[in-house]
Amino acid sequence: MPNKRPRGPQPDWRPKRETVRVLVAVESVLDRYRDHLPVSLRQLFYVLFSDGALAKTERDYKRMCEYVGMARRAGRIDWEAIRDDTQVAVPAPQPSTGPPDFWTV
């Protein structure tokens, strides 16, 4: 089954009323924490939960992530405001020329 999520810029995106409600709360949090940007999606979610804007459910977390992603692609939320903590640096493999060289790497 192909992935139907939109990719790339979405300048014509028109969010639904519930999405706008969440995005207004997100923008309020980003404005309140502007001196501490960028924030992670998880941090943003817990602030929204403590503000009463979202329930502490996996469903609400996933929806918020989708909304924020689309809002970023639509230019509504600055890309630099959200930090992506999922990228893990993996060291590049070191080539060796044989068994003695393998143990020194």
Buried (B, 14 or more C-beta within 10 A) or exposed (E): EEEEEEEEEBEEBEBEEEBBEBBEBBBBBBEEBEEEEBBEBEBBBBBBBEEEBBEEEEEBBEBBBEBBBBBBBBEBBEEEBBBEEEEEEEEEEEEEEEEEEEEEE
